[in-house]
Amino acid sequence: SINLSCDGKTLVSGDSDGNIKLWDIFRGKEVDISIEGHDKKINSVTFSADGTRIVSGSDDMTIRLWDTLTGAQVGDPLQGHNDVRSVAFSADGTRIVSGSRDKTIRLWDTATGDQIGDPLQGHDDWIRSAAFSADGTRIVSGSDDKTIRLWDTATGAQIGDPLQGHEDYVISVAFSADGIRIVSGSSDKTIRLWDTATGGQIGDPLQGHEDWVNSVAFSADGTRIVSGSDDKTIRLWDTATGGQIGGPLQGHDYSVKSVTFSADGTRIVSGSDDNTIRLWDTATGAQIGDPPQGHNNGVSSVAFSADGTTIISGSYDKTIRLWDTATGDQIGHPLQGHDDHVNSVAFSADGTRIVSGSSDRTIILWDTATVQQELRLANPSRAMMIR
């Protein structure tokens, strides 16, 4: 998993060994910061909006928060899931949403580490992806039950009927910035757009990938979608026409697990099972510099900090790493604390914290200034993805 900071300067990656790394985009080097704690595969990593924190989710069943400046874990791991597949911050950084193999979605208070309300239930299989709307009032989730669901964050109630159309697992979901549309990627090799007001599918499926679509994201202005696939390629799409923009971005040697735009839309960061993170120029499709390297297993999740200066990465090597986008260097040492794969990482909006989710069944909050654990949320299930 990989994610680009909002300012486009830093990338975060998580790999199959539980390693999280930060990369300097401009220098193409790992940032010398240690983010260590996960013991198993990292499924998801992402920055907070302000880039000061990272959240990661891992096969060690934990979610963890990290400080992007120091790599320190913020508090104890957040526990409660069975295999955390997805984690994400709300825009204001006060909440985290997590999705799990245990078929539930959970909300967490970043100040206390407490779970907010009861788990959101309704899916009949693994939850691969969960994300907040920009205003924080809704959550979207995608599942192996082939459906997409919308949830009210205030009440925990499901909004309307499930969005149906995919013929196989829904691997990745995301809101547009205005909250009007949802994009989904699936193991049926297609990408689909949905109207959040009606629940209807917008246009025909976007087709071109030759294998599972693992990751999808809107550009900030909503005019483009980026997708990453098991076919080793990254593709850009025009949201108005559904047409592919240019040819596939090629360079990875194995499956592309995570993709995202920089806040200004000029760059894309990708993370792959080839253990590398790569940066791409959206105008030319060219790769920017050499791949930042440091993880010793697949990169499951990446995210930009809001100001674009830092990238966070979560990995199957159980670590989280921070990277300086200007130099490409790793910031500090890997953040360690998870005992299994880190599946998902994210920054808080103000950048002061990082959250991570893991297959060790915990979610961990990390302080980006001290790189110490701030909170650890524990759950009997496994944490997969956080957004």
C-alpha positions as CSV (number, residue, x, y, z in Angstrom):
1,S,0.0,0.0,0.0
2,I,1.2,3.5,-0.8
3,N,0.0,7.1,-0.3
4,L,1.3,10.5,-1.3
5,S,1.3,13.5,1.0
6,C,-1.0,16.4,-0.1
7,D,1.9,18.7,-1.0
8,G,3.3,15.9,-3.2
9,K,6.7,15.9,-1.7
10,T,6.6,12.7,0.3
11,L,5.4,9.2,-0.2
12,V,4.6,6.5,2.4
13,S,4.7,2.8,1.7
14,G,3.8,-0.4,3.6
15,D,5.0,-3.8,2.6
16,S,4.3,-7.5,3.2
17,D,6.9,-7.8,5.9
18,G,5.3,-5.1,8.1
19,N,7.7,-2.3,7.1
20,I,6.6,1.3,6.6
21,K,8.9,3.7,4.8
22,L,8.9,7.3,3.8
23,W,10.3,8.5,0.5
24,D,11.5,11.9,-0.7
25,I,9.8,12.3,-4.1
26,F,12.3,14.7,-5.6
27,R,15.5,12.9,-4.6
28,G,14.0,9.4,-5.0
29,K,15.5,8.3,-1.8
30,E,14.2,6.8,1.4
31,V,13.9,9.2,4.3
32,D,16.0,8.1,7.3
33,I,13.2,7.6,9.8
34,S,12.4,4.4,11.5
35,I,8.7,3.4,11.6
36,E,8.6,0.0,13.3
37,G,6.0,-1.9,15.2
38,H,3.9,-4.1,12.9
39,D,5.0,-7.8,12.8
40,K,3.1,-8.8,9.7
41,K,1.9,-7.6,6.3
42,I,0.9,-3.9,6.1
43,N,-2.3,-3.7,4.0
44,S,-3.0,0.1,4.1
45,V,-1.1,3.3,4.9
46,T,-2.1,6.9,4.6
47,F,-1.3,10.5,5.7
48,S,-3.4,12.8,7.7
49,A,-4.4,15.9,5.7
50,D,-1.8,18.1,7.3
51,G,0.9,15.4,6.9
52,T,1.9,15.2,10.6
53,R,0.6,11.7,11.2
54,I,0.4,8.4,9.4
55,V,-2.1,5.6,10.1
56,S,-1.4,2.0,9.2
57,G,-3.4,-1.3,9.2
58,S,-1.8,-4.7,9.2
59,D,-2.3,-8.5,9.2
60,D,-1.1,-8.3,12.9
61,M,-4.7,-7.2,13.6
62,T,-3.7,-3.7,14.7
63,I,-4.1,-0.2,13.6
64,R,-1.3,2.2,14.5
65,L,-0.7,6.0,14.5
66,W,2.7,7.4,13.8
67,D,4.4,10.8,14.0
68,T,5.8,11.6,10.6
69,L,8.7,13.7,11.9
70,T,10.1,11.2,14.3
71,G,8.6,7.9,13.2
72,A,7.4,7.3,16.8
73,Q,4.2,5.4,17.4
74,V,1.4,7.6,18.9
75,G,-0.2,5.8,21.8
76,D,-1.1,2.1,22.0
77,P,-2.3,0.2,18.9
78,L,-6.1,0.3,18.2
79,Q,-7.4,-3.2,18.6
80,G,-10.8,-4.8,18.0
81,H,-10.7,-6.1,14.4
82,N,-9.7,-9.5,12.9
83,D,-7.3,-8.4,10.2
84,V,-7.4,-4.7,9.4
85,R,-7.6,-4.2,5.7
86,S,-8.3,-0.5,5.4
87,V,-7.8,2.7,7.5
88,A,-8.5,6.4,6.9
89,F,-8.6,9.7,8.8
90,S,-11.6,12.0,8.7
91,A,-10.6,15.4,7.2
92,D,-10.5,17.1,10.6
93,G,-8.3,14.3,12.0
94,T,-10.6,13.6,15.0
95,R,-11.7,10.1,13.7
96,I,-10.4,7.0,12.0
97,V,-12.5,4.6,10.0
98,S,-11.3,1.0,9.6
99,G,-12.6,-2.0,7.6
100,S,-11.8,-5.6,8.3
101,R,-11.8,-9.2,7.3
102,D,-14.4,-9.6,10.2
103,K,-17.0,-8.0,7.9
104,T,-17.3,-4.9,10.1
105,I,-16.5,-1.2,9.9
106,R,-15.4,0.7,13.0
107,L,-15.0,4.3,14.0
108,W,-12.3,5.5,16.4
109,D,-11.7,8.6,18.5
110,T,-8.1,9.7,17.7
111,A,-7.8,11.7,21.0
112,T,-8.8,8.8,23.3
113,G,-8.4,5.7,21.2
114,D,-11.9,4.6,22.1
115,Q,-14.2,3.0,19.6
116,I,-17.2,5.3,18.7
117,G,-20.5,3.4,18.9
118,D,-21.1,-0.1,17.7
119,P,-19.4,-1.7,14.6
120,L,-21.2,-0.9,11.3
121,Q,-22.6,-4.2,10.0
122,G,-24.2,-5.2,6.8
123,H,-21.6,-6.7,4.5
124,D,-21.6,-10.4,4.1
125,D,-17.9,-10.8,3.5
126,W,-14.5,-9.1,3.9
127,I,-14.3,-5.3,3.8
128,R,-11.5,-4.4,1.5
129,S,-11.8,-0.6,1.6
130,A,-13.4,2.1,3.6
131,A,-13.2,5.9,3.3
132,F,-14.8,9.1,4.7
133,S,-16.5,11.7,2.5
134,A,-14.7,15.1,2.6
135,D,-17.2,16.6,5.1
136,G,-17.0,13.5,7.3
137,T,-20.7,12.8,7.3
138,R,-20.6,9.6,5.3
139,I,-18.5,6.5,4.9
140,V,-18.2,4.3,1.8
141,S,-17.2,0.7,2.0
142,G,-16.3,-2.0,-0.6
143,S,-16.5,-5.7,0.1
144,D,-15.9,-9.2,-1.2
145,D,-19.7,-9.6,-1.2
146,K,-19.5,-7.6,-4.5
147,T,-21.3,-4.6,-3.0
148,I,-20.6,-1.0,-2.1
149,R,-22.4,0.6,0.9
150,L,-22.9,4.1,2.2
151,W,-23.1,4.8,6.0
152,D,-24.2,7.8,8.1
153,T,-21.3,8.6,10.5
154,A,-23.5,10.2,13.1
155,T,-26.0,7.3,13.4
156,G,-24.0,4.4,12.0
157,A,-27.0,3.6,9.8
158,Q,-26.7,2.3,6.3
159,I,-27.8,4.9,3.7
160,G,-30.1,3.4,1.0
161,D,-29.6,0.1,-0.6
162,P,-26.2,-1.5,-1.5
163,L,-24.7,-0.3,-4.8
164,Q,-24.5,-3.4,-7.0
165,G,-23.0,-4.0,-10.4
166,H,-19.6,-5.5,-9.9
167,E,-19.3,-9.2,-10.7
168,D,-16.6,-9.9,-8.2
169,Y,-14.8,-8.5,-5.1
170,V,-14.9,-4.7,-4.6
171,I,-11.2,-4.0,-3.8
172,S,-11.1,-0.2,-3.6
173,V,-13.6,2.7,-3.1
174,A,-13.2,6.5,-2.9
175,F,-15.4,9.6,-2.8
176,S,-14.9,12.5,-5.1
177,A,-13.9,15.7,-3.3
178,D,-17.4,17.1,-3.6
179,G,-19.0,13.9,-2.4
180,I,-21.2,13.6,-5.4
181,R,-19.5,10.5,-6.9
182,I,-17.9,7.3,-5.8
183,V,-15.3,5.3,-7.8
184,S,-14.8,1.6,-7.3
185,G,-12.3,-0.9,-8.5
186,S,-12.9,-4.6,-8.6
187,S,-11.4,-8.1,-9.2
188,D,-13.8,-8.2,-12.2
189,K,-11.1,-6.0,-13.9
190,T,-13.4,-3.0,-14.1
191,I,-13.7,0.5,-12.6
192,R,-17.2,2.0,-12.0
193,L,-18.6,5.4,-11.1
194,W,-21.6,5.9,-8.9
195,D,-24.0,8.7,-8.1
196,T,-24.2,9.0,-4.3
197,A,-27.6,10.7,-4.4
198,T,-29.3,8.0,-6.4
199,G,-27.1,5.0,-6.0
200,G,-27.1,4.6,-9.7
201,Q,-24.1,3.7,-11.8
202,I,-22.8,6.5,-14.0
203,G,-22.1,5.4,-17.6
204,D,-20.5,2.1,-18.6
205,P,-17.7,0.4,-16.6
206,L,-14.2,1.7,-17.4
207,Q,-12.4,-1.2,-19.0
208,G,-8.7,-1.7,-20.0
209,H,-7.0,-3.5,-17.2
210,E,-6.3,-7.2,-17.7
211,D,-6.4,-8.3,-14.1
212,W,-7.7,-7.2,-10.7
213,V,-8.0,-3.5,-10.0
214,N,-6.5,-3.1,-6.6
215,S,-6.6,0.7,-6.1
216,V,-8.5,3.7,-7.4
217,A,-8.5,7.4,-6.6
218,F,-9.9,10.7,-7.8
219,S,-7.8,13.7,-8.6
220,A,-8.6,16.6,-6.3
221,D,-10.6,18.4,-9.0
222,G,-12.5,15.2,-9.8
223,T,-11.6,15.3,-13.5
224,R,-9.4,12.2,-13.5
225,I,-9.2,8.8,-11.9
226,V,-6.0,6.8,-11.4
227,S,-6.1,3.0,-11.1
228,G,-3.5,0.3,-10.2
229,S,-3.8,-3.4,-11.1
230,D,-2.4,-6.9,-10.8
231,D,-1.6,-6.5,-14.5
232,K,1.4,-4.4,-13.3
233,T,0.1,-1.2,-14.9
234,I,-1.3,2.2,-13.7
235,R,-3.9,3.9,-15.8
236,L,-5.4,7.4,-16.0
237,W,-9.1,7.9,-16.9
238,D,-11.2,11.0,-17.9
239,T,-14.3,11.0,-15.5
240,A,-16.4,13.0,-18.0
241,T,-15.9,10.6,-21.0
242,G,-14.8,7.4,-19.3
243,G,-11.9,7.3,-21.8
244,Q,-8.4,6.3,-20.9
245,I,-5.9,9.2,-20.9
246,G,-2.8,8.1,-22.7
247,G,-1.2,4.7,-22.5
248,P,-0.6,2.6,-19.3
249,L,2.1,3.7,-17.0
250,Q,4.5,0.7,-16.9
251,G,7.6,0.0,-14.8
252,H,6.5,-2.2,-11.9
253,D,7.6,-5.9,-12.1
254,Y,4.7,-7.2,-10.0
255,S,1.1,-6.2,-9.0
256,V,0.4,-2.6,-8.3
257,K,-1.3,-2.5,-4.9
258,S,-1.8,1.2,-4.1
259,V,-2.0,4.4,-6.2
260,T,-2.9,8.0,-5.4
261,F,-2.6,11.6,-6.7
262,S,-0.6,14.4,-5.2
263,A,-2.9,17.2,-4.0
264,D,-2.1,19.4,-7.1
265,G,-2.7,16.4,-9.4
266,T,0.7,16.7,-11.1
267,R,2.1,13.4,-9.7
268,I,1.0,9.9,-8.9
269,V,2.7,7.6,-6.4
270,S,2.4,3.8,-6.7
271,G,3.3,0.9,-4.4
272,S,3.9,-2.6,-5.6
273,D,4.5,-6.2,-4.7
274,D,8.0,-5.7,-6.3
275,N,8.9,-4.0,-3.0
276,T,9.2,-0.5,-4.7
277,I,7.5,2.8,-4.7
278,R,7.4,4.8,-7.9
279,L,6.5,8.4,-8.8
280,W,4.9,9.4,-12.1
281,D,4.4,12.6,-14.0
282,T,0.6,12.8,-14.8
283,A,1.2,15.1,-17.8
284,T,3.8,12.9,-19.6
285,G,3.2,9.5,-17.9
286,A,7.0,9.3,-17.3
287,Q,8.5,7.9,-14.2
288,I,10.1,10.5,-12.0
289,G,13.6,9.5,-10.8
290,D,14.6,6.1,-9.5
291,P,12.2,4.1,-7.3
292,P,12.8,4.8,-3.5
293,Q,13.8,1.5,-2.0
294,G,14.0,0.2,1.5
295,H,11.1,-2.2,2.1
296,N,12.1,-5.8,1.9
297,N,8.6,-7.0,1.0
298,G,5.6,-5.8,-0.9
299,V,4.3,-2.3,-0.4
300,S,0.6,-2.4,0.4
301,S,-0.3,1.2,1.1
302,V,1.1,4.7,0.4
303,A,-0.1,8.2,1.1
304,F,1.0,11.9,0.7
305,S,1.0,14.3,3.5
306,A,-1.3,17.3,2.9
307,D,1.6,19.6,2.2
308,G,3.2,17.1,-0.1
309,T,6.6,17.1,1.7
310,T,6.3,13.6,3.0
311,I,5.2,10.2,1.8
312,I,4.3,7.4,4.1
313,S,4.4,3.7,3.2
314,G,3.1,0.5,4.9
315,S,4.4,-2.9,4.0
316,Y,4.1,-6.6,4.4
317,D,7.4,-6.4,6.2
318,K,5.5,-5.0,9.2
319,T,7.0,-1.6,9.1
320,I,5.9,1.9,8.2
321,R,8.4,4.3,6.6
322,L,8.4,8.1,6.0
323,W,10.1,9.6,3.0
324,D,11.2,13.2,2.1
325,T,9.7,14.0,-1.3
326,A,12.4,16.7,-2.0
327,T,15.4,14.4,-1.4
328,G,13.9,10.9,-1.7
329,D,15.6,10.0,1.6
330,Q,13.9,8.0,4.3
331,I,13.1,10.1,7.3
332,G,14.4,8.4,10.4
333,H,14.0,4.7,11.1
334,P,11.1,2.5,10.2
335,L,8.1,2.7,12.6
336,Q,7.8,-0.6,14.3
337,G,5.1,-1.9,16.6
338,H,2.8,-4.1,14.5
339,D,3.2,-7.9,14.8
340,D,1.8,-8.7,11.4
341,H,1.3,-7.2,7.9
342,V,0.6,-3.5,7.8
343,N,-2.4,-3.2,5.4
344,S,-3.2,0.5,5.5
345,V,-1.6,3.8,6.6
346,A,-2.8,7.4,6.6
347,F,-1.9,10.9,7.8
348,S,-4.3,13.0,9.8
349,A,-5.3,16.2,8.1
350,D,-3.0,18.4,10.2
351,G,-0.1,16.0,9.7
352,T,0.6,15.6,13.4
353,R,-0.4,11.9,13.5
354,I,-0.2,8.8,11.5
355,V,-2.6,5.9,11.7
356,S,-1.9,2.3,10.7
357,G,-4.0,-0.8,10.5
358,S,-2.6,-4.4,10.6
359,S,-3.4,-8.0,10.4
360,D,-2.3,-8.2,14.1
361,R,-5.8,-6.9,14.8
362,T,-4.7,-3.5,16.0
363,I,-4.8,0.1,14.9
364,I,-2.0,2.3,16.1
365,L,-1.8,6.1,16.2
366,W,1.7,7.6,15.9
367,D,3.0,11.1,16.8
368,T,4.8,12.5,13.7
369,A,7.0,14.8,15.8
370,T,8.3,12.1,18.2
371,V,7.7,9.0,16.1
372,Q,6.2,7.4,19.2
373,Q,3.0,5.4,19.6
374,E,0.2,7.7,20.9
375,L,-2.7,5.2,21.0
376,R,-3.2,1.5,20.3
377,L,-6.7,0.3,19.5
378,A,-7.1,-3.4,20.1
379,N,-9.8,-5.7,18.7
380,P,-10.2,-9.5,18.4
381,S,-10.4,-9.2,14.6
382,R,-7.8,-8.3,11.9
383,A,-7.3,-4.8,10.6
384,M,-7.2,-4.3,6.9
385,M,-7.7,-0.9,5.4
386,I,-7.9,2.6,6.9
387,R,-8.6,5.8,5.1
